[in-house]
């Protein structure tokens, strides 16, 4: 089926059904995106989220700037 035909069919649906279709497609695309970015991890898990951000944290020093303070002692204000 051609894209134009699909769009026409969706536009012929009542508004609420169009909105439900949009939600379904967004959820489906999100799941596909997560599956491609993190093969072997279940979408929606903390592991999948960490894997999705791994590249950013490895390549952007601003995201890890405060980890340089990890070795310093912490003294709470009294």
LUMBAVEX-747112 format. One record per atom (N, C-alpha, C, O): residue in three letters; residue number from 1; x, y, z. Coordinates in steps of 0.02 Angstrom, whole numbers, always signed. Each point is the difference from the previous one (the first is absolute). Example, Ala and Ser with C-alpha at 12.3 -4.5 7.8 and 13.67 -1.06 7.14 Angstrom:
<rs>
<r res="ALA" n="1" c1="+660" c2="-284" c3="+390"/>
<r res="ALA" n="1" c1="-45" c2="+59" c3="+0"/>
<r res="ALA" n="1" c1="+45" c2="+60" c3="+0"/>
<r res="ALA" n="1" c1="+52" c2="-1" c3="+33"/>
<r res="SER" n="2" c1="-70" c2="+54" c3="-69"/>
<r res="SER" n="2" c1="+42" c2="+59" c3="+3"/>
<r res="SER" n="2" c1="-39" c2="+55" c3="+37"/>
<r res="SER" n="2" c1="+25" c2="+55" c3="+8"/>
</rs>
This chain:
<rs>
<r res="UNK" n="1" c1="+43" c2="-59" c3="+0"/>
<r res="UNK" n="1" c1="-43" c2="+59" c3="+0"/>
<r res="UNK" n="1" c1="+45" c2="+62" c3="+0"/>
<r res="UNK" n="1" c1="+49" c2="+3" c3="+38"/>
<r res="UNK" n="2" c1="-65" c2="+44" c3="-78"/>
<r res="UNK" n="2" c1="+40" c2="+61" c3="-5"/>
<r res="UNK" n="2" c1="-11" c2="+45" c3="+60"/>
<r res="UNK" n="2" c1="-53" c2="-1" c3="+32"/>
<r res="UNK" n="3" c1="+103" c2="+40" c3="-16"/>
<r res="UNK" n="3" c1="-4" c2="+45" c3="+57"/>
<r res="UNK" n="3" c1="-59" c2="+48" c3="-6"/>
<r res="UNK" n="3" c1="-35" c2="+12" c3="+49"/>
<r res="UNK" n="4" c1="+23" c2="+15" c3="-108"/>
<r res="UNK" n="4" c1="-56" c2="+46" c3="-10"/>
<r res="UNK" n="4" c1="-67" c2="-34" c3="+15"/>
<r res="UNK" n="4" c1="-45" c2="+31" c3="+29"/>
<r res="UNK" n="5" c1="+39" c2="-95" c3="-47"/>
<r res="UNK" n="5" c1="-61" c2="-37" c3="+15"/>
<r res="UNK" n="5" c1="-9" c2="-10" c3="+75"/>
<r res="UNK" n="5" c1="-55" c2="+6" c3="+26"/>
<r res="UNK" n="6" c1="+110" c2="-21" c3="+8"/>
<r res="UNK" n="6" c1="-3" c2="-10" c3="+72"/>
<r res="UNK" n="6" c1="-21" c2="+65" c3="+35"/>
<r res="UNK" n="6" c1="-43" c2="+0" c3="+44"/>
<r res="UNK" n="7" c1="+73" c2="+55" c3="-66"/>
<r res="UNK" n="7" c1="-18" c2="+65" c3="+29"/>
<r res="UNK" n="7" c1="-73" c2="+16" c3="-12"/>
<r res="UNK" n="7" c1="-35" c2="+23" c3="+45"/>
<r res="UNK" n="8" c1="+11" c2="-36" c3="-105"/>
<r res="UNK" n="8" c1="-70" c2="+12" c3="-16"/>
<r res="UNK" n="8" c1="-46" c2="-41" c3="+44"/>
<r res="UNK" n="8" c1="-51" c2="+24" c3="+25"/>
<r res="UNK" n="9" c1="+69" c2="-87" c3="-15"/>
<r res="UNK" n="9" c1="-41" c2="-45" c3="+42"/>
<r res="UNK" n="9" c1="-1" c2="+24" c3="+72"/>
<r res="UNK" n="9" c1="-53" c2="-1" c3="+32"/>
<r res="UNK" n="10" c1="+109" c2="+23" c3="-7"/>
<r res="UNK" n="10" c1="+3" c2="+25" c3="+69"/>
<r res="UNK" n="10" c1="-41" c2="+64" c3="+7"/>
<r res="UNK" n="10" c1="-35" c2="+9" c3="+49"/>
<r res="UNK" n="11" c1="+40" c2="+35" c3="-98"/>
<r res="UNK" n="11" c1="-38" c2="+63" c3="+2"/>
<r res="UNK" n="11" c1="-75" c2="-12" c3="-3"/>
<r res="UNK" n="11" c1="-39" c2="+42" c3="+23"/>
<r res="UNK" n="12" c1="+19" c2="-98" c3="-51"/>
<r res="UNK" n="12" c1="-71" c2="-16" c3="-4"/>
<r res="UNK" n="12" c1="-28" c2="-24" c3="+67"/>
<r res="UNK" n="12" c1="-61" c2="-3" c3="+9"/>
<r res="UNK" n="13" c1="+105" c2="-15" c3="+37"/>
<r res="UNK" n="13" c1="-22" c2="-24" c3="+66"/>
<r res="UNK" n="13" c1="-25" c2="+59" c3="+42"/>
<r res="UNK" n="13" c1="+21" c2="+57" c3="-11"/>
<r res="UNK" n="14" c1="-64" c2="-72" c3="+60"/>
<r res="UNK" n="14" c1="-20" c2="+53" c3="+48"/>
<r res="UNK" n="14" c1="+62" c2="+23" c3="+39"/>
<r res="UNK" n="14" c1="+48" c2="-36" c3="+7"/>
<r res="UNK" n="15" c1="-51" c2="+98" c3="+19"/>
<r res="UNK" n="15" c1="+57" c2="+30" c3="+34"/>
<r res="UNK" n="15" c1="+28" c2="-45" c3="+54"/>
<r res="UNK" n="15" c1="+60" c2="-10" c3="+4"/>
<r res="UNK" n="16" c1="-103" c2="-17" c3="+39"/>
<r res="UNK" n="16" c1="+24" c2="-42" c3="+55"/>
<r res="UNK" n="16" c1="+38" c2="-61" c3="-25"/>
<r res="UNK" n="16" c1="+51" c2="-18" c3="+29"/>
<r res="UNK" n="17" c1="-73" c2="-12" c3="-82"/>
<r res="UNK" n="17" c1="+35" c2="-58" c3="-28"/>
<r res="UNK" n="17" c1="+66" c2="+22" c3="-32"/>
<r res="UNK" n="17" c1="+49" c2="-38" c3="+2"/>
<r res="UNK" n="18" c1="-47" c2="+97" c3="-32"/>
<r res="UNK" n="18" c1="+63" c2="+26" c3="-27"/>
<r res="UNK" n="18" c1="+50" c2="+9" c3="+57"/>
<r res="UNK" n="18" c1="+59" c2="-18" c3="-7"/>
<r res="UNK" n="19" c1="-82" c2="+46" c3="+62"/>
<r res="UNK" n="19" c1="+43" c2="+11" c3="+58"/>
<r res="UNK" n="19" c1="+26" c2="-66" c3="+28"/>
<r res="UNK" n="19" c1="+59" c2="-5" c3="+18"/>
<r res="UNK" n="20" c1="-102" c2="-45" c3="-13"/>
<r res="UNK" n="20" c1="+20" c2="-66" c3="+24"/>
<r res="UNK" n="20" c1="+52" c2="-31" c3="-47"/>
<r res="UNK" n="20" c1="+48" c2="-32" c3="+23"/>
<r res="UNK" n="21" c1="-57" c2="+43" c3="-87"/>
<r res="UNK" n="21" c1="+48" c2="-25" c3="-50"/>
<r res="UNK" n="21" c1="+67" c2="+33" c3="+10"/>
<r res="UNK" n="21" c1="+52" c2="-33" c3="-3"/>
<r res="UNK" n="22" c1="-52" c2="+98" c3="+15"/>
<r res="UNK" n="22" c1="+61" c2="+38" c3="+12"/>
<r res="UNK" n="22" c1="+36" c2="-27" c3="+62"/>
<r res="UNK" n="22" c1="+61" c2="-10" c3="-1"/>
<r res="UNK" n="23" c1="-98" c2="-1" c3="+55"/>
<r res="UNK" n="23" c1="+30" c2="-27" c3="+61"/>
<r res="UNK" n="23" c1="+30" c2="-69" c3="-12"/>
<r res="UNK" n="23" c1="+56" c2="-15" c3="+23"/>
<r res="UNK" n="24" c1="-92" c2="-27" c3="-59"/>
<r res="UNK" n="24" c1="+24" c2="-67" c3="-16"/>
<r res="UNK" n="24" c1="+65" c2="+3" c3="-40"/>
<r res="UNK" n="24" c1="+49" c2="-35" c3="+15"/>
<r res="UNK" n="25" c1="-48" c2="+78" c3="-67"/>
<r res="UNK" n="25" c1="+60" c2="+6" c3="-42"/>
<r res="UNK" n="25" c1="+59" c2="+28" c3="+40"/>
<r res="UNK" n="25" c1="+57" c2="-24" c3="-9"/>
<r res="UNK" n="26" c1="-69" c2="+73" c3="+52"/>
<r res="UNK" n="26" c1="+55" c2="+28" c3="+40"/>
<r res="UNK" n="26" c1="+28" c2="-53" c3="+46"/>
<r res="UNK" n="26" c1="+61" c2="-6" c3="+6"/>
<r res="UNK" n="27" c1="-103" c2="-33" c3="+27"/>
<r res="UNK" n="27" c1="+22" c2="-53" c3="+45"/>
<r res="UNK" n="27" c1="+40" c2="-53" c3="-39"/>
<r res="UNK" n="27" c1="+52" c2="-24" c3="+23"/>
<r res="UNK" n="28" c1="-77" c2="+6" c3="-81"/>
<r res="UNK" n="28" c1="+33" c2="-50" c3="-42"/>
<r res="UNK" n="28" c1="+69" c2="+24" c3="-23"/>
<r res="UNK" n="28" c1="+49" c2="-38" c3="+3"/>
<r res="UNK" n="29" c1="-45" c2="+101" c3="-25"/>
<r res="UNK" n="29" c1="+64" c2="+27" c3="-22"/>
<r res="UNK" n="29" c1="+50" c2="+5" c3="+58"/>
<r res="UNK" n="29" c1="+60" c2="-13" c3="-9"/>
<r res="UNK" n="30" c1="-84" c2="+32" c3="+68"/>
<r res="UNK" n="30" c1="+43" c2="+5" c3="+58"/>
<r res="UNK" n="30" c1="+29" c2="-69" c3="+17"/>
<r res="UNK" n="30" c1="+60" c2="-6" c3="+14"/>
<r res="UNK" n="31" c1="-101" c2="-45" c3="-16"/>
<r res="UNK" n="31" c1="+24" c2="-68" c3="+15"/>
<r res="UNK" n="31" c1="+50" c2="-24" c3="-52"/>
<r res="UNK" n="31" c1="+50" c2="-31" c3="+17"/>
<r res="UNK" n="32" c1="-63" c2="+45" c3="-81"/>
<r res="UNK" n="32" c1="+46" c2="-19" c3="-53"/>
<r res="UNK" n="32" c1="+67" c2="+36" c3="+8"/>
<r res="UNK" n="32" c1="+53" c2="-30" c3="-10"/>
<r res="UNK" n="33" c1="-56" c2="+94" c3="+27"/>
<r res="UNK" n="33" c1="+60" c2="+39" c3="+9"/>
<r res="UNK" n="33" c1="+42" c2="-27" c3="+57"/>
<r res="UNK" n="33" c1="+61" c2="-5" c3="-6"/>
<r res="UNK" n="34" c1="-93" c2="-11" c3="+61"/>
<r res="UNK" n="34" c1="+36" c2="-28" c3="+58"/>
<r res="UNK" n="34" c1="+29" c2="-68" c3="-16"/>
<r res="UNK" n="34" c1="+56" c2="-15" c3="+21"/>
<r res="UNK" n="35" c1="-92" c2="-25" c3="-59"/>
<r res="UNK" n="35" c1="+25" c2="-67" c3="-17"/>
<r res="UNK" n="35" c1="+61" c2="+5" c3="-45"/>
<r res="UNK" n="35" c1="+46" c2="-41" c3="+6"/>
<r res="UNK" n="36" c1="-45" c2="+89" c3="-52"/>
<r res="UNK" n="36" c1="+58" c2="+8" c3="-45"/>
<r res="UNK" n="36" c1="+59" c2="+30" c3="+37"/>
<r res="UNK" n="36" c1="+57" c2="-19" c3="-13"/>
<r res="UNK" n="37" c1="-70" c2="+65" c3="+59"/>
<r res="UNK" n="37" c1="+55" c2="+33" c3="+36"/>
<r res="UNK" n="37" c1="+32" c2="-47" c3="+51"/>
<r res="UNK" n="37" c1="+60" c2="+4" c3="+12"/>
<r res="UNK" n="38" c1="-99" c2="-49" c3="+16"/>
<r res="UNK" n="38" c1="+25" c2="-44" c3="+53"/>
<r res="UNK" n="38" c1="-22" c2="-72" c3="-12"/>
<r res="UNK" n="38" c1="-44" c2="-24" c3="+36"/>
<r res="UNK" n="39" c1="+73" c2="-10" c3="-85"/>
<r res="UNK" n="39" c1="-20" c2="-69" c3="-10"/>
<r res="UNK" n="39" c1="+15" c2="-42" c3="+62"/>
<r res="UNK" n="39" c1="+53" c2="+6" c3="+30"/>
<r res="UNK" n="40" c1="-100" c2="-49" c3="-12"/>
<r res="UNK" n="40" c1="+10" c2="-44" c3="+57"/>
<r res="UNK" n="40" c1="-25" c2="+28" c3="+66"/>
<r res="UNK" n="40" c1="+3" c2="-35" c3="+50"/>
<r res="UNK" n="41" c1="-28" c2="+97" c3="-49"/>
<r res="UNK" n="41" c1="-28" c2="+27" c3="+61"/>
<r res="UNK" n="41" c1="-74" c2="+14" c3="-10"/>
<r res="UNK" n="41" c1="-21" c2="+20" c3="-54"/>
<r res="UNK" n="42" c1="-17" c2="-31" c3="+106"/>
<r res="UNK" n="42" c1="-72" c2="+10" c3="-5"/>
<r res="UNK" n="42" c1="-16" c2="+74" c3="+2"/>
<r res="UNK" n="42" c1="+26" c2="+35" c3="+43"/>
<r res="UNK" n="43" c1="-69" c2="-10" c3="-88"/>
<r res="UNK" n="43" c1="-18" c2="+70" c3="+1"/>
<r res="UNK" n="43" c1="-33" c2="+18" c3="+66"/>
<r res="UNK" n="43" c1="-37" c2="-40" c3="+29"/>
<r res="UNK" n="44" c1="+52" c2="+100" c3="-5"/>
<r res="UNK" n="44" c1="-32" c2="+23" c3="+61"/>
<r res="UNK" n="44" c1="+37" c2="-17" c3="+64"/>
<r res="UNK" n="44" c1="-21" c2="+20" c3="+54"/>
<r res="UNK" n="45" c1="+76" c2="-56" c3="-59"/>
<r res="UNK" n="45" c1="+37" c2="-18" c3="+60"/>
<r res="UNK" n="45" c1="+54" c2="+52" c3="+13"/>
<r res="UNK" n="45" c1="+20" c2="+37" c3="-45"/>
<r res="UNK" n="46" c1="+5" c2="-35" c3="+107"/>
<r res="UNK" n="46" c1="+54" c2="+45" c3="+16"/>
<r res="UNK" n="46" c1="+62" c2="-17" c3="-40"/>
<r res="UNK" n="46" c1="+38" c2="+45" c3="-19"/>
<r res="UNK" n="47" c1="-28" c2="-109" c3="+6"/>
<r res="UNK" n="47" c1="+58" c2="-20" c3="-40"/>
<r res="UNK" n="47" c1="-5" c2="+30" c3="-70"/>
<r res="UNK" n="47" c1="+50" c2="+25" c3="-27"/>
<r res="UNK" n="48" c1="-109" c2="-28" c3="-3"/>
<r res="UNK" n="48" c1="-9" c2="+28" c3="-67"/>
<r res="UNK" n="48" c1="+12" c2="+75" c3="+1"/>
<r res="UNK" n="48" c1="+30" c2="+27" c3="-47"/>
<r res="UNK" n="49" c1="-54" c2="+7" c3="+99"/>
<r res="UNK" n="49" c1="+11" c2="+72" c3="+5"/>
<r res="UNK" n="49" c1="+74" c2="+16" c3="+7"/>
<r res="UNK" n="49" c1="+25" c2="+46" c3="-33"/>
<r res="UNK" n="50" c1="+10" c2="-84" c3="+75"/>
<r res="UNK" n="50" c1="+72" c2="+12" c3="+9"/>
<r res="UNK" n="50" c1="+38" c2="-13" c3="-65"/>
<r res="UNK" n="50" c1="+45" c2="+38" c3="-18"/>
<r res="UNK" n="51" c1="-63" c2="-91" c3="-17"/>
<r res="UNK" n="51" c1="+33" c2="-15" c3="-63"/>
<r res="UNK" n="51" c1="-12" c2="+55" c3="-52"/>
<r res="UNK" n="51" c1="+44" c2="+17" c3="-39"/>
<r res="UNK" n="52" c1="-105" c2="+10" c3="+39"/>
<r res="UNK" n="52" c1="-17" c2="+52" c3="-49"/>
<r res="UNK" n="52" c1="+42" c2="+63" c3="+12"/>
<r res="UNK" n="52" c1="+14" c2="+37" c3="-47"/>
<r res="UNK" n="53" c1="+5" c2="-25" c3="+109"/>
<r res="UNK" n="53" c1="+38" c2="+61" c3="+17"/>
<r res="UNK" n="53" c1="+75" c2="-12" c3="+5"/>
<r res="UNK" n="53" c1="+38" c2="+48" c3="+9"/>
<r res="UNK" n="54" c1="-16" c2="-110" c3="-14"/>
<r res="UNK" n="54" c1="+71" c2="-16" c3="+8"/>
<r res="UNK" n="54" c1="+45" c2="+42" c3="-47"/>
<r res="UNK" n="54" c1="+50" c2="+28" c3="+23"/>
<r res="UNK" n="55" c1="-67" c2="-24" c3="-86"/>
<r res="UNK" n="55" c1="+40" c2="+37" c3="-48"/>
<r res="UNK" n="55" c1="+6" c2="+73" c3="+19"/>
<r res="UNK" n="55" c1="+54" c2="+30" c3="-6"/>
<r res="UNK" n="56" c1="-110" c2="+0" c3="+29"/>
<r res="UNK" n="56" c1="+2" c2="+70" c3="+20"/>
<r res="UNK" n="56" c1="+49" c2="+11" c3="+57"/>
<r res="UNK" n="56" c1="+40" c2="+47" c3="-1"/>
<r res="UNK" n="57" c1="-43" c2="-90" c3="+51"/>
<r res="UNK" n="57" c1="+44" c2="+8" c3="+59"/>
<r res="UNK" n="57" c1="+73" c2="-15" c3="-17"/>
<r res="UNK" n="57" c1="+45" c2="+28" c3="+31"/>
<r res="UNK" n="58" c1="-33" c2="-71" c3="-79"/>
<r res="UNK" n="58" c1="+69" c2="-15" c3="-19"/>
<r res="UNK" n="58" c1="+31" c2="+56" c3="-42"/>
<r res="UNK" n="58" c1="+61" c2="+9" c3="+1"/>
<r res="UNK" n="59" c1="-102" c2="+29" c3="-37"/>
<r res="UNK" n="59" c1="+27" c2="+49" c3="-47"/>
<r res="UNK" n="59" c1="-12" c2="+73" c3="+19"/>
<r res="UNK" n="59" c1="+26" c2="+44" c3="-34"/>
<r res="UNK" n="60" c1="-63" c2="-30" c3="+86"/>
<r res="UNK" n="60" c1="-14" c2="+69" c3="+19"/>
<r res="UNK" n="60" c1="+28" c2="+13" c3="+70"/>
<r res="UNK" n="60" c1="-32" c2="-18" c3="+50"/>
<r res="UNK" n="61" c1="+90" c2="+50" c3="-45"/>
<r res="UNK" n="61" c1="+31" c2="+11" c3="+65"/>
<r res="UNK" n="61" c1="-41" c2="+43" c3="+47"/>
<r res="UNK" n="61" c1="+8" c2="-3" c3="+61"/>
<r res="UNK" n="62" c1="-53" c2="+44" c3="-88"/>
<r res="UNK" n="62" c1="-42" c2="+41" c3="+44"/>
<r res="UNK" n="62" c1="-49" c2="-41" c3="+41"/>
<r res="UNK" n="62" c1="-21" c2="+21" c3="+53"/>
<r res="UNK" n="63" c1="+3" c2="-79" c3="-78"/>
<r res="UNK" n="63" c1="-47" c2="-43" c3="+37"/>
<r res="UNK" n="63" c1="+34" c2="-34" c3="+59"/>
<r res="UNK" n="63" c1="-34" c2="-22" c3="+46"/>
<r res="UNK" n="64" c1="+100" c2="+17" c3="-47"/>
<r res="UNK" n="64" c1="+35" c2="-34" c3="+54"/>
<r res="UNK" n="64" c1="+48" c2="+47" c3="+37"/>
<r res="UNK" n="64" c1="+44" c2="-24" c3="+36"/>
<r res="UNK" n="65" c1="-52" c2="+89" c3="-43"/>
<r res="UNK" n="65" c1="+45" c2="+48" c3="+30"/>
<r res="UNK" n="65" c1="+3" c2="-6" c3="+76"/>
<r res="UNK" n="65" c1="+54" c2="+6" c3="+29"/>
<r res="UNK" n="66" c1="-109" c2="-19" c3="+3"/>
<r res="UNK" n="66" c1="-2" c2="-3" c3="+73"/>
<r res="UNK" n="66" c1="+27" c2="-66" c3="+28"/>
<r res="UNK" n="66" c1="+9" c2="-5" c3="+61"/>
<r res="UNK" n="67" c1="+2" c2="-44" c3="-103"/>
<r res="UNK" n="67" c1="+28" c2="-63" c3="+26"/>
<r res="UNK" n="67" c1="+72" c2="+9" c3="+23"/>
<r res="UNK" n="67" c1="+26" c2="-42" c3="+37"/>
<r res="UNK" n="68" c1="+6" c2="+96" c3="-58"/>
<r res="UNK" n="68" c1="+68" c2="+15" c3="+24"/>
<r res="UNK" n="68" c1="+0" c2="+13" c3="+75"/>
<r res="UNK" n="68" c1="+53" c2="-6" c3="+32"/>
<r res="UNK" n="69" c1="-109" c2="+23" c3="-4"/>
<r res="UNK" n="69" c1="-6" c2="+14" c3="+72"/>
<r res="UNK" n="69" c1="-14" c2="-63" c3="+41"/>
<r res="UNK" n="69" c1="-3" c2="+5" c3="+61"/>
<r res="UNK" n="70" c1="-5" c2="-62" c3="-92"/>
<r res="UNK" n="70" c1="-19" c2="-61" c3="+35"/>
<r res="UNK" n="70" c1="+50" c2="-20" c3="+54"/>
<r res="UNK" n="70" c1="-19" c2="-31" c3="+49"/>
<r res="UNK" n="71" c1="+83" c2="+47" c3="-57"/>
<r res="UNK" n="71" c1="+50" c2="-21" c3="+49"/>
<r res="UNK" n="71" c1="+6" c2="+48" c3="+59"/>
<r res="UNK" n="71" c1="+32" c2="-16" c3="+50"/>
<r res="UNK" n="72" c1="-63" c2="+75" c3="-54"/>
<r res="UNK" n="72" c1="+5" c2="+48" c3="+54"/>
<r res="UNK" n="72" c1="-48" c2="-18" c3="+56"/>
<r res="UNK" n="72" c1="-54" c2="-27" c3="-12"/>
<r res="UNK" n="73" c1="+74" c2="+42" c3="+74"/>
<r res="UNK" n="73" c1="-43" c2="-13" c3="+57"/>
<r res="UNK" n="73" c1="-60" c2="+49" c3="-2"/>
<r res="UNK" n="73" c1="+6" c2="+57" c3="-22"/>
<r res="UNK" n="74" c1="-61" c2="-81" c3="+46"/>
<r res="UNK" n="74" c1="-60" c2="+41" c3="+3"/>
<r res="UNK" n="74" c1="-13" c2="+18" c3="+73"/>
<r res="UNK" n="74" c1="-2" c2="-43" c3="+43"/>
<r res="UNK" n="75" c1="-7" c2="+107" c3="-30"/>
<r res="UNK" n="75" c1="-15" c2="+23" c3="+67"/>
<r res="UNK" n="75" c1="-65" c2="+39" c3="-3"/>
<r res="UNK" n="75" c1="-4" c2="+53" c3="-31"/>
<r res="UNK" n="76" c1="-47" c2="-80" c3="+63"/>
<r res="UNK" n="76" c1="-65" c2="+33" c3="+0"/>
<r res="UNK" n="76" c1="+3" c2="+64" c3="+41"/>
<r res="UNK" n="76" c1="+34" c2="+4" c3="+51"/>
<r res="UNK" n="77" c1="-71" c2="+46" c3="-74"/>
<r res="UNK" n="77" c1="-5" c2="+63" c3="+36"/>
<r res="UNK" n="77" c1="-41" c2="-11" c3="+63"/>
<r res="UNK" n="77" c1="-48" c2="-39" c3="+0"/>
<r res="UNK" n="78" c1="+68" c2="+72" c3="+54"/>
<r res="UNK" n="78" c1="-37" c2="-10" c3="+63"/>
<r res="UNK" n="78" c1="-38" c2="+60" c3="+18"/>
<r res="UNK" n="78" c1="-34" c2="+1" c3="+52"/>
</rs>
